[in-house]
Each structure stands twice: as structure tokens, then as C-alpha cells.
Amino acid sequence: MRTTARAPAYSSGVTEIQIEVDLPHSLERVWRAVTDPRVLREWFLEVTCIDDTRGTFTLSPDGAEGLDDPIEGEIVEREAPHRLMMRWTSERQHTLVTVTLLSSGTGCALTLVQRGFIGQQGSLRRRVLHRTYTQMLNVNLRAALKRLEAADRERDNLSRRSDAQGQAGPRSASRNQARFFTAVPRQASMAWAGLKAAGRNVSRRSVSTTGRPSPKRQPARGIAAPAGEALSDSPTATIVRERWSSAKRARRAAQRRRTALAASAAIVVLLAALAVLIGRLTQPVAPGAATSPEGPQSIIVPGGLSASSGGGGAGAPTPLPATGASEQGELPVLSGTYLTTRTIVGGYEGVVLVNNLSTNAVNGWSVWIVLPPLGLVVHDVRGALAVQTDKEVRFVPVPGNRVVPAGESVRFTFQVQGVGAPVECVINDRLCAGIPE
């Protein structure tokens, strides 16, 4: 398979994905695989809300990497069986997708081009989608085409046997002509989906257009099937079994990921609580100084949960006490500076500098960061403890990073899963530098 991904050299920064693959199948069969919704669900994405008159449809990513939101599609140009151009629109993308098919000496050459990713975030998203499309075209599509080939071969065999027996006269293989996004009757689809969910070995031919299962029964093994009927171990029924098994495996994998995530969160909570407790026990107390409990310190936990210590009660952490004022009553002055240090797979890393502008050391600080409303998640915080509520994140210092010497700075870092830089940063009611207006 030949794959490329390039960024055109002009000032707008628009990039594109281009993937090419050679398939050992006929042009008509590949065209059906990329335009028939029933086949698209096997190797690409779930297709719903189809409107043939307007040429619109909806794609449901269902967890595909790089495709997080439902995609509203519109057919821009269709030249069967060689070219299909679509416009994809969602909350995080607005791209033009073109699929081109050309006959080759060994079968069919397919080219997929998606164009319209802009800027640094678009370049990162393009790399993730390139991996996803490569898997779909080089693995999933090839498997779907093999199943179509087996189903076509079976229909041809049934037709030849019927002609030989002279029961129905000359018959030709009833192959579905690929029409872009032509849906089966809704009741038949619902009945077929219900039988498949129940684990029954059926094909779409055993469901009537009225939505009720056909009264015909599958013959027992060892008995020849009547003309026009498929045995339960036919390639069509095998497709149903494989799709059902794939969905079941996907649900089990998702459950395992959620369990592992919850276990990791519990470990992080325990470690954070131990770190806070050890810091309090080892923190020196000046002679004659009054002691008082600090506010709660929290650490980011996936799912929006947080672990707290101290006597502040539930909810967001209360501000830590700030000391270090001079005898003349000088108030501590802190400022903040935000920087994006590097990009990582699926996100980026940020750093905040806490600067002491006063002439005395400052004990304690608090930083608030507001992220864009894109479902971003903060993790791997170093030099601070944090709690996230929706798009707002509160950072407070760990015991070893609380004191900011006069005229100096301390820093903490964090990573963000997703794209979108912070839109606001506040330290002790002062705006941080480095946030674009």
C-alpha cells in the first residue's frame, strides 16, 4: 500500500491527508464497498440519517481515533464508479473528502484525499487520522471485500445449480447495484438488528420488508438448501456473526479500559493524600508561631473526581494562606507567566511560572486556568496539585513548591489531552502573561 500525507506550501497552513491502496478486486465491487451503507458499517463508520434526494447523511465515529464528534456529510460530486466527493462538517473539522477509483492490471487502485486541516492543531489531528484511515483501508476494507467476493460467488453457484435443475429457467445472479447511501426499509433493518443482537444466525434475506422474520426456516446441516435460500454457515451469515462478535469484543475492551482507568485514579488519589500528609508532618514550624490547618489540596483525577486533605470540607480547594509581609505592612505581589513547552501525542504540555515581585518571600499561591469548551482533560501535573471542574482547573502548590523567594520564581507543569490552548490564567486575582487575547 502506498500512503502519503503532505502539507501544501502556502501561507494559509492548510494541510491534507492522501492515502493510496491497491486492491485485488473489481472496480464495481470496490465502488459498492465505499458507497453502500450496509458495507460501510463493516469497515468504516456507521451511516445514518440518509437523505438520497438532498445527498446528505450522518457518520457516527463511535470511538474511532481522531473522529470524536458526529459528522454531517453532503455529496458534492458523484461519478459512478470512479469518483465521489463529499463535504464533512463537525464541531472540530470542516474538510473536503474525495475518493477516486481507477482500474489497474491487478484490480482497482483507490485514493482517499481529505483536505482542510488548518494550523498546528490541524497538523496534529491530521497525523492521528492518517493512522486511523490506514488501518481502515489496509485491513478492514480488505476483509469486507473478501466477504463480498464470497457472497457473490455463492449467489453465482446457486444460480448455476438452479439453471441446471431447470426449476426456474434462466436466472442470473441477483447482485445489488451500488447506489450511494440507499437505505433498506426501516422495519426490516430494525428486525434484522434485533435478531442479530439476540445472537441468532440470520441474514438480511431471512427478514421480510414488513419487519417480521420470514417463515422460511434454515435447513439442517447435511440437507441441501432450496434454491434462493442460504445455509446458516453461508458467507452472508458469517458476516452477521463476525459483525456481532466484533461489537461484543469492542464493548468488552471498553469495559476493561474503564476498569483500568478507575484503578489508576484510585492509586493517584492515594499517592496524593500520602504526599500531602508527609509534607505536613515534615514541615518545620517557627518558634511561637500559631499553627492552623491548611485548606484542602486536590489532585486531578480522571472523571472529574478529586482527593482532598486538610479540614476544608468538600468542593473546590480553599486558597492557601499567604505570608511574608514586611513589618511596614508590604503585601506580597505575585504574577504568573504561561508557556506551551511542547506538543505530545494527542495534546500538549504547558508550564506556569509563579513570579514574586515583592521584597519578601511569599508562602502559598493559587492559580486558575480556563480551557476552551472542547472536553479537554488535564493530567500528569508536576510541582502542584490540581482539581478540574469542567473547563476550569485550580492549581495549588505541593509542600516543596509553596515558598516563592523574593524576586524569584517557582514553576509547575501539566499536560492536556486534546487540542486548544488555555484562554485565561489567573494567579491571586491577577491575569497571567502569555495568554493570547
C-alpha positions as CSV (number, residue, x, y, z in Angstrom):
1,M,0.0,0.0,0.0
2,R,1.2,3.5,-0.9
3,T,0.4,6.2,1.7
4,T,1.3,9.9,1.8
5,A,0.5,12.8,4.0
6,R,1.6,16.3,3.0
7,A,1.1,20.0,3.8
8,P,0.9,22.4,0.8
9,A,3.5,25.2,0.9
10,Y,1.4,28.3,1.1
11,S,0.7,30.8,3.9
12,S,-2.8,29.6,5.0
13,G,-1.3,26.5,6.5
14,V,-3.9,24.1,5.1
15,T,-2.8,20.5,5.2
16,E,-4.3,17.3,3.7
17,I,-4.3,13.6,4.0
18,Q,-3.7,11.4,1.0
19,I,-3.8,7.6,1.1
20,E,-3.5,5.2,-1.9
21,V,-4.1,1.5,-1.8
22,D,-4.1,-1.2,-4.5
23,L,-7.0,-3.8,-4.1
24,P,-7.2,-7.1,-5.9
25,H,-10.9,-6.7,-6.7
26,S,-13.1,-5.4,-9.5
27,L,-13.9,-1.7,-9.8
28,E,-17.6,-2.4,-9.3
29,R,-17.1,-4.3,-6.1
30,V,-14.8,-1.7,-4.5
31,W,-17.3,1.1,-5.6
32,R,-20.1,-0.9,-3.7
33,A,-17.9,-1.2,-0.6
34,V,-17.3,2.6,-0.5
35,T,-20.9,3.7,-1.3
36,D,-23.3,1.0,0.2
37,P,-24.2,2.0,3.8
38,R,-24.5,-1.7,4.8
39,V,-20.9,-2.4,3.7
40,L,-19.6,0.9,5.0
41,R,-20.7,-0.1,8.5
42,E,-18.5,-3.2,8.4
43,W,-15.1,-1.4,7.7
44,F,-15.6,2.4,8.0
45,L,-18.2,4.2,10.2
46,E,-21.9,3.9,11.0
47,V,-24.1,5.7,8.4
48,T,-27.4,7.1,9.5
49,C,-29.9,9.9,8.6
50,I,-29.6,9.3,4.9
51,D,-31.4,11.6,2.5
52,D,-31.0,10.5,-1.1
53,T,-32.9,13.4,-2.5
54,R,-30.5,16.0,-1.0
55,G,-27.4,13.8,-0.9
56,T,-26.9,14.3,2.9
57,F,-26.0,11.7,5.6
58,T,-24.5,11.4,9.1
59,L,-21.4,9.5,10.1
60,S,-21.1,8.2,13.7
61,P,-17.4,7.7,14.7
62,D,-18.3,5.5,17.8
63,G,-14.8,5.8,19.3
64,A,-12.7,5.9,16.2
65,E,-9.4,7.6,17.0
66,G,-9.3,11.2,15.7
67,L,-13.1,11.2,15.0
68,D,-14.8,12.4,18.2
69,D,-18.0,14.1,17.1
70,P,-20.8,13.1,14.7
71,I,-20.1,14.2,11.1
72,E,-22.7,15.8,8.9
73,G,-21.9,14.8,5.3
74,E,-23.0,16.2,1.9
75,I,-22.3,14.8,-1.5
76,V,-20.6,17.4,-3.7
77,E,-19.9,15.3,-6.8
78,R,-20.6,11.7,-7.7
79,E,-19.4,10.0,-10.9
80,A,-20.0,6.2,-10.6
81,P,-17.9,4.1,-10.4
82,H,-14.8,6.3,-10.4
83,R,-15.2,9.4,-8.2
84,L,-17.0,10.5,-5.1
85,M,-16.5,13.9,-3.4
86,M,-18.1,14.8,-0.1
87,R,-18.1,17.7,2.4
88,W,-17.7,16.7,6.1
89,T,-18.7,19.2,8.8
90,S,-18.5,18.7,12.6
91,E,-17.6,20.8,15.7
92,R,-13.9,20.3,15.1
93,Q,-13.5,20.0,11.4
94,H,-14.7,21.3,8.0
95,T,-13.0,19.2,5.3
96,L,-13.4,18.1,1.7
97,V,-13.1,14.3,1.2
98,T,-12.5,12.8,-2.3
99,V,-12.5,9.0,-3.1
100,T,-11.1,8.1,-6.5
101,L,-11.2,4.6,-8.1
102,L,-9.2,3.5,-11.2
103,S,-8.9,0.1,-12.8
104,S,-5.5,-1.4,-12.7
105,G,-3.8,-4.6,-14.1
106,T,-4.4,-6.5,-10.8
107,G,-7.7,-5.0,-9.7
108,C,-8.5,-1.5,-8.5
109,A,-6.5,1.5,-7.2
110,L,-8.2,3.5,-4.5
111,T,-7.1,7.1,-3.5
112,L,-8.6,8.9,-0.5
113,V,-7.8,12.6,0.0
114,Q,-9.1,14.7,2.9
115,R,-8.2,18.4,2.8
116,G,-8.9,21.3,5.1
117,F,-6.9,21.0,8.3
118,I,-5.6,24.3,9.5
119,G,-2.7,25.4,11.7
120,Q,-0.8,23.5,14.4
121,Q,-3.9,21.8,15.8
122,G,-4.9,20.7,12.3
123,S,-1.5,19.2,11.7
124,L,-1.7,17.2,14.9
125,R,-5.2,16.0,14.1
126,R,-4.1,15.0,10.6
127,R,-1.4,12.7,11.9
128,V,-3.9,10.9,14.2
129,L,-6.5,10.5,11.4
130,H,-3.8,9.2,9.0
131,R,-3.2,6.2,11.2
132,T,-6.9,5.6,11.5
133,Y,-7.6,5.7,7.8
134,T,-4.5,3.5,7.1
135,Q,-6.0,0.8,9.4
136,M,-9.4,1.1,7.8
137,L,-8.3,0.9,4.2
138,N,-5.5,-1.7,4.5
139,V,-7.1,-4.1,7.0
140,N,-10.9,-3.5,7.5
141,L,-11.7,-2.8,3.8
142,R,-9.7,-5.8,2.5
143,A,-11.7,-8.1,4.9
144,A,-15.0,-6.6,3.8
145,L,-14.1,-7.1,0.1
146,K,-13.3,-10.7,0.7
147,R,-16.7,-11.3,2.3
148,L,-18.4,-9.6,-0.6
149,E,-16.4,-11.8,-3.0
150,A,-17.5,-14.9,-1.1
151,A,-21.2,-13.8,-1.1
152,D,-21.0,-13.1,-4.9
153,R,-19.5,-16.5,-5.5
154,E,-22.3,-18.2,-3.5
155,R,-25.0,-16.4,-5.4
156,D,-23.4,-17.4,-8.7
157,N,-23.2,-21.1,-7.6
158,L,-26.9,-21.0,-6.6
159,S,-27.9,-19.6,-9.9
160,R,-25.9,-22.2,-11.8
161,R,-27.5,-25.0,-9.8
162,S,-31.0,-23.6,-10.4
163,D,-30.3,-23.4,-14.2
164,A,-29.0,-27.0,-14.2
165,Q,-32.1,-28.4,-12.4
166,G,-34.4,-26.4,-14.8
167,Q,-36.7,-25.3,-11.9
168,A,-36.8,-21.6,-12.6
169,G,-35.4,-21.3,-16.1
170,P,-32.5,-19.0,-16.9
171,R,-31.5,-16.9,-13.9
172,S,-28.7,-14.5,-13.4
173,A,-27.0,-13.7,-10.1
174,S,-29.0,-11.1,-8.2
175,R,-26.3,-8.7,-7.3
176,N,-27.1,-5.4,-5.5
177,Q,-26.1,-2.5,-7.7
178,A,-24.3,0.0,-5.5
179,R,-26.3,3.1,-5.0
180,F,-24.8,5.7,-2.7
181,F,-26.5,5.5,0.7
182,T,-29.7,3.7,-0.3
183,A,-31.2,2.5,3.0
184,V,-33.2,-0.7,3.4
185,P,-36.7,-0.4,4.9
186,R,-36.6,0.8,8.5
187,Q,-38.8,-2.0,9.9
188,A,-36.7,-4.7,8.1
189,S,-33.5,-3.1,9.4
190,M,-34.8,-3.0,13.0
191,A,-36.0,-6.6,12.9
192,W,-32.6,-7.7,11.5
193,A,-30.7,-5.7,14.1
194,G,-32.9,-7.3,16.9
195,L,-32.2,-10.8,15.7
196,K,-28.5,-10.1,15.4
197,A,-28.4,-8.6,18.9
198,A,-30.1,-11.8,20.2
199,G,-27.2,-13.9,18.7
200,R,-29.4,-15.6,16.0
201,N,-27.7,-16.8,12.9
202,V,-29.6,-14.8,10.2
203,S,-29.0,-12.9,7.0
204,R,-31.0,-9.9,5.6
205,R,-32.7,-12.3,3.2
206,S,-34.5,-14.0,6.1
207,V,-36.2,-10.7,7.2
208,S,-39.2,-9.5,5.1
209,T,-39.8,-5.9,4.2
210,T,-42.7,-5.9,6.7
211,G,-40.2,-6.1,9.6
212,R,-41.2,-9.7,10.5
213,P,-38.9,-12.7,10.2
214,S,-39.6,-14.8,7.1
215,P,-41.5,-18.1,7.8
216,K,-38.8,-20.0,5.9
217,R,-36.5,-22.0,8.2
218,Q,-32.9,-22.7,7.6
219,P,-32.4,-26.4,6.7
220,A,-30.4,-28.6,9.0
221,R,-26.8,-29.5,8.2
222,G,-26.4,-32.2,5.6
223,I,-29.6,-31.2,3.8
224,A,-29.3,-29.2,0.6
225,A,-30.8,-25.7,0.7
226,P,-33.7,-24.9,-1.6
227,A,-32.9,-22.6,-4.5
228,G,-32.7,-19.0,-3.3
229,E,-32.0,-19.8,0.3
230,A,-28.7,-19.7,2.1
231,L,-27.4,-22.1,4.7
232,S,-26.6,-20.9,8.2
233,D,-22.9,-21.2,7.5
234,S,-23.0,-19.2,4.3
235,P,-20.7,-16.2,3.9
236,T,-23.7,-13.8,4.4
237,A,-24.5,-15.4,7.7
238,T,-20.8,-15.4,8.6
239,I,-20.7,-11.6,8.0
240,V,-23.5,-11.2,10.6
241,R,-21.7,-13.4,13.1
242,E,-18.4,-11.6,12.6
243,R,-20.0,-8.1,13.0
244,W,-21.8,-9.2,16.2
245,S,-18.7,-10.7,17.6
246,S,-16.7,-7.5,16.8
247,A,-19.2,-5.3,18.6
248,K,-19.1,-7.6,21.6
249,R,-15.3,-7.6,21.7
250,A,-15.4,-3.8,21.4
251,R,-17.7,-3.5,24.4
252,R,-15.5,-5.8,26.5
253,A,-12.4,-3.8,25.6
254,A,-14.2,-0.5,26.6
255,Q,-15.2,-2.1,29.9
256,R,-11.6,-3.2,30.6
257,R,-10.3,0.3,29.8
258,R,-12.8,1.9,32.2
259,T,-11.8,-0.5,34.9
260,A,-8.1,0.2,34.4
261,L,-8.8,4.0,34.4
262,A,-10.7,3.7,37.7
263,A,-7.9,1.7,39.3
264,S,-5.3,4.2,38.1
265,A,-7.4,7.1,39.5
266,A,-7.6,5.3,42.9
267,I,-3.8,4.9,43.0
268,V,-3.3,8.6,42.1
269,V,-5.6,9.7,44.9
270,L,-3.8,7.5,47.5
271,L,-0.4,8.8,46.4
272,A,-1.6,12.4,46.5
273,A,-3.0,12.0,50.0
274,L,0.2,10.4,51.3
275,A,2.3,13.2,49.8
276,V,0.2,15.9,51.5
277,L,0.3,14.1,54.8
278,I,4.1,13.6,54.7
279,G,4.6,17.2,53.7
280,R,2.6,18.4,56.8
281,L,4.4,16.1,59.1
282,T,7.9,17.2,57.9
283,Q,7.1,21.0,57.6
284,P,9.0,23.0,60.2
285,V,7.1,25.4,62.5
286,A,8.7,28.6,63.6
287,P,9.0,29.1,67.4
288,G,6.0,30.9,68.8
289,A,4.1,30.8,65.5
290,A,0.4,29.8,65.7
291,T,-0.5,26.7,63.8
292,S,-3.7,26.3,61.8
293,P,-4.9,23.7,59.3
294,E,-4.3,24.5,55.7
295,G,-7.0,24.4,53.1
296,P,-7.6,21.2,51.2
297,Q,-5.2,20.3,48.4
298,S,-6.5,18.3,45.5
299,I,-5.1,16.4,42.5
300,I,-6.6,15.8,39.1
301,V,-8.5,12.5,38.9
302,P,-10.0,11.3,35.6
303,G,-13.7,11.6,35.6
304,G,-13.8,14.9,37.5
305,L,-13.2,13.4,41.0
306,S,-10.6,14.8,43.4
307,A,-8.9,13.7,46.5
308,S,-8.6,16.3,49.3
309,S,-6.7,16.7,52.5
310,G,-7.0,19.1,55.4
311,G,-10.1,20.5,57.1
312,G,-11.6,22.5,54.2
313,G,-14.5,20.1,53.6
314,A,-16.0,19.1,50.2
315,G,-15.8,21.1,47.0
316,A,-13.1,23.1,45.4
317,P,-9.9,23.8,47.5
318,T,-9.9,27.0,49.5
319,P,-7.0,29.5,48.9
320,L,-3.8,28.7,50.9
321,P,-2.6,31.3,53.4
322,A,-0.1,33.8,52.1
323,T,2.5,35.1,54.5
324,G,5.8,37.1,54.2
325,A,4.5,40.7,54.5
326,S,7.2,43.1,55.8
327,E,6.9,45.0,59.1
328,Q,5.8,48.1,57.3
329,G,2.8,46.1,56.0
330,E,4.0,45.4,52.4
331,L,1.6,43.0,50.7
332,P,3.0,40.1,48.7
333,V,2.8,40.6,44.9
334,L,2.7,37.6,42.6
335,S,2.5,37.4,38.9
336,G,2.2,34.5,36.5
337,T,3.5,33.6,33.1
338,Y,2.1,30.7,30.9
339,L,4.0,28.9,28.2
340,T,3.2,25.9,25.9
341,T,6.5,24.0,26.0
342,R,5.9,21.1,23.6
343,T,3.3,19.1,21.8
344,I,2.7,15.4,22.7
345,V,0.6,12.6,21.1
346,G,-3.0,13.7,21.4
347,G,-2.3,17.0,23.2
348,Y,0.4,19.4,24.6
349,E,2.4,20.3,27.7
350,G,2.1,23.7,29.5
351,V,4.2,25.4,32.2
352,V,3.3,28.2,34.6
353,L,5.9,30.5,36.2
354,V,4.9,32.0,39.6
355,N,6.9,35.2,40.0
356,N,7.4,37.0,43.3
357,L,7.6,40.8,42.7
358,S,7.8,41.8,46.3
359,T,10.9,42.1,48.6
360,N,9.9,39.3,50.9
361,A,9.4,35.6,50.4
362,V,5.7,34.5,49.8
363,N,4.4,31.4,51.3
364,G,1.5,30.0,49.3
365,W,-0.2,30.8,46.0
366,S,-3.2,29.7,43.9
367,V,-3.5,29.6,40.0
368,W,-6.7,29.2,38.0
369,I,-6.7,28.2,34.3
370,V,-9.7,28.2,32.0
371,L,-9.6,25.8,29.0
372,P,-11.7,26.1,25.8
373,P,-15.0,24.1,25.9
374,L,-13.7,21.2,23.9
375,G,-13.7,18.5,26.6
376,L,-10.0,18.8,27.4
377,V,-8.5,16.9,30.3
378,V,-5.5,18.0,32.4
379,H,-3.2,15.2,33.7
380,D,0.4,14.5,34.8
381,V,0.7,17.6,36.9
382,R,4.2,18.2,38.3
383,G,5.1,20.8,41.1
384,A,1.4,21.4,42.1
385,L,-1.8,19.7,42.9
386,A,-4.9,20.4,40.8
387,V,-8.6,19.8,40.6
388,Q,-10.6,20.2,37.3
389,T,-14.3,21.2,37.1
390,D,-15.5,21.1,33.5
391,K,-13.2,23.6,31.7
392,E,-11.7,25.3,34.9
393,V,-8.6,23.9,36.6
394,R,-7.3,25.0,40.1
395,F,-3.6,24.6,40.9
396,V,-2.2,24.8,44.5
397,P,1.5,24.1,45.4
398,V,2.9,20.9,46.7
399,P,4.8,21.3,50.1
400,G,8.2,21.6,48.4
401,N,7.0,24.3,46.0
402,R,5.0,26.6,48.2
403,V,7.6,29.3,49.2
404,V,8.5,31.8,46.4
405,P,11.7,33.6,47.4
406,A,11.8,37.4,47.0
407,G,12.4,38.4,43.4
408,E,12.5,34.8,42.2
409,S,10.1,32.3,40.6
410,V,8.8,28.7,41.0
411,R,7.2,26.7,38.3
412,F,4.8,23.8,37.7
413,T,3.9,21.8,34.6
414,F,0.9,19.9,33.3
415,Q,-0.2,18.0,30.2
416,V,-3.5,18.5,28.4
417,Q,-5.3,15.7,26.5
418,G,-6.8,17.3,23.4
419,V,-6.1,20.5,21.3
420,G,-6.9,24.0,22.4
421,A,-4.6,26.3,24.4
422,P,-5.8,27.9,27.7
423,V,-8.0,31.0,27.2
424,E,-7.4,32.5,30.7
425,C,-4.9,32.2,33.5
426,V,-5.2,34.0,36.9
427,I,-2.9,34.0,39.9
428,N,-4.1,35.5,43.2
429,D,-6.6,37.6,41.2
430,R,-4.0,38.8,38.6
431,L,-4.0,37.8,35.0
432,C,-1.0,35.8,33.8
433,A,1.1,36.8,30.8
434,G,1.4,34.6,27.8
435,I,-2.4,34.1,27.2
436,P,-3.4,35.5,23.7
437,E,-6.2,38.0,23.9
